[in-house]
Amino acid sequence: FTGQWKSAPIFDTSLLERELRKGEFFGSVFLLSIQCQIKLEQGHFHEAKLLTESLKHIAESYNYEDAKAAYYFVSTVAAIKKGSFNDALTFSEKGILQMDRMIQKPLKVAFISFKGIAETYQGKLEAALSTISDGEILLANEQTMTPIYVMPFLLCRMLTNLHLLKDAIKKKDQFRIIQYRKATHKDAKKAVRGSKRYAPCRTGILRLMGDYYWLIDKQKKALKWWDKSIQEGECLGARPDLSRTYFEVGRRLIEPHSKYKQLNGIKAKDYLEKARTMFEEIDLQRDLDELYRISSDSYYSGN
């Protein structure tokens, strides 16, 4: 959670097997899920998949409910990181049902958040608002909640309000523009503050903060936040989120109304190239398709 992912020890499968033989299920599942999350944040999806399969094996072989919950959790995170939002919706809904069986409200909030994120990216904004409402009801009845549960919810609410703001601007609905501009800014401040204690969401939240300022035509502030996102992403090694920040910077700088042509001396086409290279390295096909779609006319235009 502090972001020291590069210092994480190599996972010892023999230690895992030994601990399982001793009946140490909780510690084994916790270690597996944390290691898997680190791999997902770094974009090492193949290694993460092997760890995910180990969780599934423990769940099925020992009928261990915590392992099943962890399997749904990392599978949902993996789907979101890869941009596979149908899968994210499926796993998050299974996770919610699992939490109801286990009566675990904090982790249920995380699954609800992932569901809302998937719905937002699918353009199902009304469904996402309903999902967020479910999360707010659960949070209202909890005295304290650790960042692993609450940070995905803050990210979800920020993301959904940002998409609602985009929709309002597109439709030139002044009432909704004011409404969602205030809501997005309020949620964004909470999310940024919380991300200081929770590295997995940090790079993405800083990027969304840049998106917000670009959307309300405060381009200089947007570039400042995207620069922070890049710095954090490079420091953490958070390749999926970092590659998407490269892409966001590149695509915005080539827009006709952009007042800027560079960020830190790097041109739009070079950011798009950085994004393309990283998308290919970690096999983010959905993002690659989007890059090729928007760059077909402008990628080599000299911007």
C-alpha positions in Angstrom: 0.0 0.0 0.0 3.0 2.3 0.5 4.2 1.5 -3.1 7.5 -0.2 -2.4 6.6 -2.8 -5.0 10.1 -3.1 -6.5 11.4 -4.3 -3.1 8.8 -7.1 -2.8 10.5 -10.5 -2.4 10.2 -13.1 -5.1 7.2 -15.3 -4.3 8.3 -18.6 -2.7 6.0 -21.4 -3.9 7.7 -24.0 -1.6 6.9 -21.8 1.4 3.3 -21.6 0.3 3.0 -25.4 0.0 4.6 -25.8 3.4 2.2 -23.3 5.0 -0.8 -25.0 3.4 0.2 -28.4 4.8 0.4 -26.8 8.2 -3.1 -25.4 7.8 -2.0 -21.8 7.6 -4.7 -20.8 5.2 -5.3 -17.2 6.1 -1.7 -16.0 5.9 -1.2 -17.9 2.7 -4.2 -16.4 1.0 -3.4 -12.9 2.2 0.2 -13.2 0.9 -1.0 -14.5 -2.4 -3.6 -11.8 -2.9 -1.1 -9.0 -2.0 1.6 -10.4 -4.3 -1.0 -10.7 -7.1 -2.1 -7.1 -6.6 1.5 -5.9 -6.9 1.9 -7.8 -10.2 -1.3 -6.4 -11.5 -0.3 -2.8 -10.7 3.0 -3.4 -12.4 1.4 -4.9 -15.5 2.9 -8.4 -15.0 -0.4 -10.0 -16.0 1.0 -13.5 -16.7 2.6 -13.8 -13.3 -0.6 -12.4 -11.7 -2.6 -15.1 -13.4 -0.5 -17.9 -11.9 -1.0 -16.4 -8.5 -4.8 -16.1 -9.2 -4.9 -19.7 -10.2 -3.3 -20.7 -6.8 -6.0 -18.8 -5.0 -8.6 -20.6 -7.0 -6.9 -24.0 -6.2 -7.0 -23.2 -2.5 -10.6 -22.2 -2.6 -11.7 -25.4 -4.4 -9.3 -27.9 -2.8 -9.9 -26.8 0.8 -13.4 -25.2 0.4 -11.9 -22.1 2.0 -14.3 -19.1 1.7 -11.6 -16.4 2.2 -9.7 -17.8 -0.8 -12.8 -17.6 -2.9 -13.3 -14.0 -1.9 -9.6 -13.2 -2.6 -9.9 -15.0 -6.0 -12.9 -12.8 -7.0 -11.1 -9.7 -5.7 -7.9 -10.1 -7.7 -9.8 -11.3 -10.8 -11.9 -8.2 -10.7 -8.9 -5.9 -10.3 -7.2 -7.8 -13.2 -10.2 -7.3 -15.5 -10.3 -3.5 -14.7 -6.5 -3.1 -15.2 -6.8 -4.9 -18.6 -9.9 -2.9 -19.6 -12.1 -6.0 -19.7 -15.1 -4.4 -18.2 -17.6 -7.2 -18.9 -15.4 -9.6 -17.0 -15.0 -7.0 -14.2 -18.7 -6.7 -13.9 -19.1 -10.5 -13.7 -16.4 -11.0 -11.1 -17.5 -8.0 -9.0 -21.1 -9.3 -8.9 -19.9 -12.7 -7.8 -17.8 -11.0 -5.2 -20.8 -9.1 -3.8 -22.7 -12.4 -3.5 -19.8 -14.0 -1.8 -19.5 -11.1 0.7 -23.2 -11.5 1.5 -22.6 -15.2 2.3 -19.6 -14.3 4.5 -21.3 -11.2 6.0 -18.2 -9.0 5.2 -19.4 -5.4 4.6 -16.0 -3.7 4.2 -14.9 -6.0 1.3 -18.4 -5.7 -0.2 -17.8 -2.0 -0.5 -14.7 -2.7 -2.6 -16.6 -5.1 -4.9 -19.5 -2.5 -5.2 -16.9 0.1 -6.2 -15.4 -2.2 -8.8 -18.9 -2.8 -10.2 -19.5 0.9 -10.4 -16.2 1.5 -12.2 -17.0 -1.2 -14.8 -20.5 0.2 -15.4 -19.1 3.8 -15.8 -16.6 2.7 -18.4 -19.3 0.8 -20.2 -21.4 4.0 -20.3 -24.0 2.7 -17.9 -24.0 5.9 -15.8 -27.5 5.4 -14.3 -26.5 1.9 -13.2 -23.3 3.2 -11.8 -25.1 5.9 -9.7 -27.4 3.2 -8.3 -24.3 1.1 -7.4 -22.6 4.0 -5.7 -25.8 4.6 -3.7 -25.5 1.0 -2.4 -21.9 1.6 -1.4 -22.9 4.8 0.4 -25.5 3.0 2.5 -22.9 0.5 3.6 -20.3 3.1 4.4 -22.7 5.1 6.4 -23.0 2.2 8.9 -19.3 1.7 9.3 -17.3 3.5 11.9 -13.9 3.0 10.3 -12.7 1.4 7.1 -9.2 0.8 5.8 -8.0 2.3 2.5 -8.1 -1.0 0.7 -11.8 -0.9 0.9 -12.7 2.8 0.8 -10.2 4.0 -1.9 -11.8 2.0 -4.7 -15.1 3.6 -3.7 -13.6 7.2 -3.8 -12.1 6.4 -7.2 -15.4 5.0 -8.4 -17.4 8.1 -7.3 -14.8 10.5 -8.8 -14.8 8.6 -12.1 -18.5 8.4 -12.4 -19.1 12.1 -11.6 -16.3 13.0 -14.2 -18.2 11.0 -16.9 -21.5 12.7 -15.9 -19.7 16.0 -16.2 -18.5 15.1 -19.7 -22.0 14.2 -20.7 -23.4 17.4 -19.3 -20.8 19.5 -21.2 -21.5 17.6 -24.4 -25.2 18.3 -24.0 -24.6 21.9 -22.9 -26.7 21.3 -19.9 -25.7 24.2 -17.6 -27.5 23.0 -14.5 -25.9 19.6 -14.7 -22.5 21.1 -15.5 -22.6 23.1 -12.3 -23.9 20.1 -10.4 -21.3 17.6 -11.5 -18.4 20.1 -11.6 -18.9 20.7 -7.9 -19.4 17.0 -7.2 -16.3 15.9 -9.2 -14.1 18.4 -7.6 -15.3 17.5 -4.1 -14.7 13.7 -4.7 -11.4 14.4 -6.5 -10.0 16.2 -3.5 -11.0 13.3 -1.2 -9.5 10.7 -3.6 -6.2 12.6 -4.0 -5.9 12.9 -0.2 -6.7 9.3 0.3 -4.3 8.1 -2.4 -1.3 9.4 -0.4 -1.9 6.4 1.9 -2.8 3.9 -0.8 -0.5 3.5 -3.8 -2.6 1.2 -6.0 -5.0 4.0 -7.0 -2.6 6.9 -6.9 -1.4 7.1 -10.5 -4.9 6.7 -11.9 -6.5 9.3 -9.5 -3.8 11.9 -10.4 -4.6 11.3 -14.1 -8.3 11.7 -13.5 -7.6 15.0 -11.7 -5.8 16.2 -14.8 -8.8 15.0 -16.9 -11.1 17.1 -14.7 -9.1 20.3 -15.1 -8.7 19.8 -18.9 -12.5 19.3 -19.1 -13.2 22.6 -17.4 -10.6 24.3 -19.6 -7.9 24.8 -17.0 -5.2 23.3 -19.2 -2.2 24.5 -17.2 -3.5 22.8 -14.0 -4.4 19.7 -16.0 -0.8 19.4 -17.2 0.4 19.8 -13.7 -1.7 16.9 -12.5 -0.7 14.7 -15.4 2.9 15.4 -14.7 2.3 14.3 -11.1 0.7 11.1 -12.4 3.6 10.4 -14.7 6.1 10.9 -11.9 4.2 8.6 -9.5 3.6 6.0 -12.2 7.3 5.9 -13.2 8.4 5.8 -9.6 6.0 3.0 -8.6 6.4 1.1 -11.9 2.6 1.2 -12.3 2.7 0.5 -16.0 -1.0 0.1 -16.8 -2.0 3.4 -15.2 1.2 5.1 -16.4 0.7 4.1 -20.0 -2.8 5.5 -19.9 -1.5 8.8 -18.6 1.0 8.9 -21.5 -1.9 8.3 -23.8 -4.1 11.0 -22.2 -1.4 13.6 -22.4 -0.7 12.8 -26.0 -4.4 12.8 -27.1 -5.1 16.1 -25.4 -2.1 17.9 -26.7 -3.1 17.2 -30.3 -6.6 18.6 -29.8 -7.3 21.7 -31.9 -8.1 23.9 -28.8 -5.0 22.8 -26.9 -2.9 25.8 -25.7 0.1 23.6 -25.2 2.1 21.4 -27.6 4.5 19.9 -25.1 4.8 18.6 -21.5 8.3 18.7 -20.0 9.7 19.2 -23.4 8.1 16.1 -24.8 5.7 16.4 -27.8 2.3 14.8 -28.2 3.4 12.3 -30.7 6.2 11.1 -28.4 3.7 10.6 -25.5 1.5 8.6 -27.9 4.5 6.6 -28.9 5.4 5.9 -25.2 1.8 4.8 -24.7 1.8 2.6 -27.8 5.0 0.9 -26.7 3.8 0.2 -23.2 0.3 -0.9 -24.4 2.0 -3.5 -26.6 4.4 -4.6 -23.9 1.6 -5.5 -21.4 -1.0 -6.4 -24.0 -3.6 -3.7 -23.4 -5.5 -4.3 -26.7 -8.5 -2.2 -25.9 -6.2 0.8 -25.2 -4.2 0.1 -28.4 -7.4 0.1 -30.5 -8.4 3.4 -29.0 -5.0 4.9 -29.6 -5.1 3.8 -33.3 -8.6 5.2 -33.6 -7.7 8.7 -32.4 -4.3 8.9 -33.9 -5.0 7.8 -37.5 -5.2 11.4 -38.7 -2.9 13.2 -36.2 -0.3 10.8 -34.9 2.3 11.7 -37.5 1.1 15.3 -38.0 4.2 16.7 -36.2 2.3 17.6 -32.9 
